[in-house]
Amino acid sequence: VVANFGQHCAAGAEHWTLGEYSRYVEAYWGAVAARLRSQDQDPAVSPDRRTRFVWEATHAMVVARDDLIGGSLDWRTNPRLTLFEQHARRVVEKMQAEFGTDRVMYLDAFNLTRPMVEAARGDCGHFKADNIQMALSQLLLNLLCPST
């Protein structure tokens, strides 16, 4: 399972505070932990069939060349997304301590996309360059299917 939430939580329609975001992250990972513990206790689920989770960090916000920020109430800024992602990463690290890094993984898409925010030529906060999407997809596959 690959999961993330962050961009829309900070966007114009939602405007979550860090506290609200933190509560949702904690609740989400609480449900994940319950699922992983249940599988650990179920003798019918062999270790190689247990669910693995990847938290793909929120992508950095591209520099908007339209009225995305100035003409709207959008709060997706990189400092705000940094705070959101720092909290999410701490929660993931707790999960990794309990379940291991082979079952709970972290893809740091935020810091990987951050150097590209000026060159991305995205629209409305989206990276359009294929090479960015391909690089993130390759990193995700490397996490899920490591070479031996």
N, C-alpha and C positions, 0 to 999 in steps of 0.2 A: 504494500500500500504506500503510495506517495501522497503526501498531504502538505498543505500550507494554507494559511490565511493571514492576511496582513494588509495588502494593498486596499481592498475594498473597505476594511475596517477603518482605515484612515481617510478614505475618500469622502467626497462631499455629502453623500447620502447618509453615511454612518457616523462619522466624527467620534469614534470611540476614544475614550481617554486611555492612558496606559493601564490604569486600574481595570477598566472594562476588558481590554484586550488580554491582560494577564489572567483574569478570571476565566475567560473562554479557553485560553491555552491550557490552564490548569484542568479545567473540566474535560477538555478533549483528551489530554494525556492521561487523565484519570480513567477514562473509558478504555483507552488503549491498554493501560496497565492491567485493568480487569480482564481484558481479552487475553493478553499474554499470560497472565497467571492462570486463567482457566485452561488454556492450552497446555501449560506446564503440568497441570494436575490431571489432565485427561490422558489415560494410558492408550487410548485409541489414536491419539495424534502423535505420530512419530516426530522426533526432533527435526528431521529434514522437511517436514510438512508444516511446520509452525510458521505463522504469519511473521513477516518482517516488515518494518516500517522505515520509511525515509522521510525526514522532514526536509523539504526543499525550501531553503530560506527565501523570503520575499526578495524579488529582484529590486535593485536600486531604481530609483525614479529617474527616468530620462529627463534631460533638460527640455522642457516644453517650449516649442517654437510656435505655439498657438496661444489661445486664450485660456488654456487649461487651468492655470493657477490664478492669473489676474482677473479673468472673467468669470470665475466660479468660486464656490466655497470649498474647493478641493484642498484637503489638508495633507496630501501625500507629499511629504518632503523627506529628503534623505536623513536629516537629523531625527525626525519623528519615527521613520521606519527603522533607523538604527536602534532606538530605544525598544521598539516592539521586538525586533529580532534578537537583541541581547537577552531579553527575558525568555523568549522561546528557546534560545540556545541553552540557557541555564536549566530549563525544564528537561530538554532533550538529554543533557549531560547526566541529570539525575536518573533518567530512564536507562541510559547506557550503563550506569553504575549497577543498576539492578538486573538488567536483562542482557547486557553485553552489547558490544558494538557490531556484532554480526546480525543482531535482530533489530536494533534501533540505530539508524544511521542518520548522518547530517550532511546535507549538501549545501555548502556555503555560497549559494547563488548571489547573495547580496554583495559580498566582497568581490566576487568574480565579475559581476556586472558593473560594479561601481566605477572602475576606470573607463568604462565605455559610455557613460551617460552623455558625454558631449558629442560623440561620434555616431550615436545610434540612429539618429534621424527618425525617431519613433513618432507616433502620433498618440495623443491622449494617454501618455504614460506607458506605451508598449514598445518594446524593442522590435524592430522590423528586420534587422540584418540576419540573414540565414546563418552566417557564421557564428553568431552569438547563440542562437537556438541549437545549432549543431554541437557546439562545444559543451553546452549544458547537458544535452542529451547524452553525449559521449561520457561525461563525468558521472551521470546517473547510472548508465550501463556499467561503468567501471565499478561503482559501488555495489551494484546488485550481482554482477557476474565477474568477480575478480579472477584474474589469471592465477594459475597455481605454479 
